[in-house]
Amino acid sequence: MLPRLLLFALTLGLWGVPGISAEAKTIQIVMSNLAYVPVETAAAVGDVIEWVNNDFLARTATATNGNCNVVITAKKTKRLILKKAGQVDYFCKYHPNMKGRLVVVP
């Protein structure tokens, strides 16, 4: 069974399997105090998104179209390479007031 974060990424079509190119930037999206920081993130294809959950409870990154949901456990970090340009709006399933946007440019 695929890990949920990888399944989420593959379903959205934006990310591939983990791995870092020599020129990739690592961009953090931090979950802390019921917020994503930064709220809107710009990145380029090939960059690495590092989801960092600094909270003591699990958080999710759930696509607003309802098709994808990933749980990031407390005090854990997940890294993914961005493979395709596009925009994804997401929120925390447990705390719907937590909202974010990822904009990936070619």
matplotlib code that plots the C-alpha trace (Angstrom):
import matplotlib.pyplot as plt

x = [0.0, 1.4, 2.0, -0.8, 1.4, 2.7, -0.8, -1.9, 0.9, 0.4, -3.3, -2.8, -0.2, 2.1, 4.7, 6.8, 8.7, 11.2, 14.6, 16.5, 18.2, 21.4, 19.6, 16.4, 15.4, 13.9, 10.8, 9.2, 5.5, 5.3, 2.2, 2.2, -0.4, -3.3, -1.8, 0.3, 3.3, 3.5, -0.1, 0.7, 3.8, 5.4, 7.7, 9.1, 9.0, 11.9, 11.8, 11.3, 8.4, 9.1, 6.0, 6.9, 4.4, 5.6, 2.3, 1.7, -1.3, -1.6, -2.5, -3.7, -3.1, -6.5, -7.1, -10.2, -11.6, -12.0, -10.1, -7.0, -6.1, -2.8, -2.1, 1.2, 1.8, 3.0, 6.6, 7.2, 8.5, 7.7, 9.6, 8.4, 9.7, 7.3, 6.9, 4.2, 3.1, -0.3, -2.2, -3.5, -5.6, -5.6, -6.8, -6.5, -9.4, -9.3, -9.1, -10.8, -9.8, -6.2, -5.9, -3.0, -2.2, 0.7, 1.5, 4.0, 5.4, 7.3]
y = [0.0, 3.4, 5.9, 8.4, 11.4, 9.7, 8.7, 12.3, 13.6, 11.1, 11.8, 15.5, 14.9, 17.5, 15.4, 12.4, 10.1, 11.6, 12.5, 15.7, 17.2, 19.2, 22.4, 22.0, 24.4, 23.1, 25.0, 24.4, 24.6, 24.5, 23.5, 25.3, 26.8, 25.9, 27.5, 26.8, 29.0, 30.4, 30.4, 30.7, 29.0, 29.5, 26.9, 25.7, 22.2, 20.3, 22.0, 20.0, 20.7, 19.9, 19.6, 20.2, 19.5, 21.3, 20.7, 18.0, 16.6, 15.2, 17.7, 17.1, 18.6, 18.0, 19.2, 21.4, 19.3, 16.5, 13.9, 13.8, 13.8, 13.2, 13.0, 14.3, 13.0, 15.2, 16.3, 14.7, 16.0, 14.7, 15.7, 15.6, 16.7, 18.9, 17.4, 19.4, 23.0, 23.9, 25.2, 23.3, 24.8, 22.7, 22.7, 20.7, 18.2, 18.4, 22.2, 23.6, 27.1, 26.1, 26.9, 27.1, 27.3, 25.8, 27.4, 25.5, 27.2, 25.5]
z = [0.0, -0.9, 1.9, 2.1, 1.3, -1.8, -2.9, -2.4, -4.5, -7.3, -7.4, -7.7, -10.4, -9.0, -7.2, -7.9, -5.6, -3.2, -4.5, -4.9, -7.9, -7.5, -8.5, -6.5, -3.8, -0.6, 0.4, 3.8, 4.6, 8.4, 10.3, 13.7, 16.0, 13.7, 10.6, 7.5, 7.2, 4.6, 3.7, 0.0, -1.4, -4.8, -6.2, -9.4, -11.0, -9.6, -6.2, -3.0, -0.7, 2.9, 5.0, 8.7, 11.4, 14.5, 16.3, 18.9, 16.9, 13.4, 10.7, 7.1, 3.7, 2.1, -1.5, -1.7, -4.5, -1.9, -3.9, -1.8, 1.9, 3.6, 7.3, 8.6, 12.1, 15.0, 14.9, 11.5, 8.2, 4.7, 1.5, -2.1, -5.5, -7.5, -10.9, -12.6, -12.8, -11.3, -8.3, -5.3, -2.6, 0.6, 4.2, 7.4, 7.6, 11.4, 11.5, 8.3, 9.2, 8.3, 4.6, 2.2, -1.5, -3.5, -6.9, -9.0, -12.0, -14.9]

ax = plt.figure().add_subplot(projection="3d")
ax.plot(x, y, z, "-o")
ax.set_aspect("equal")
plt.show()
